């Protein structure tokens, strides 16, 4: 069965809202925030596993502006997607985030990083 263009994932919403299914496109470019409350970048992409089509990684463009340097973070490190503040909160400290894998950029580069 073919997969739709829009990837749909279950995400937590802020405490005042109920969880729901949402398009992955909706959260792209959201701020990515570590446990200390520092914004470390913007959500640039989401990666599906080849085996079971589950979201396996989030790709973060570093800094406040989009740059060519990107970091791959396991989706298990995401603690909350807050639609109100347009932020993805991580369970990682800034130090732990700095230890995540840097990925190549450009066409097809993410496919080679799995």
Secondary structure, DSSP 8 states (H G I E B T S, - for coil): ----SS-EEEE---TTS--EEEEGGGGTT-EEE-TTS-EEEEEEEEEE-TTT--EEEEEEEESSS--S-EEEEEGGGEEEEETTTTEEEESS-HHHHHTSEEE--STTTGGGG-
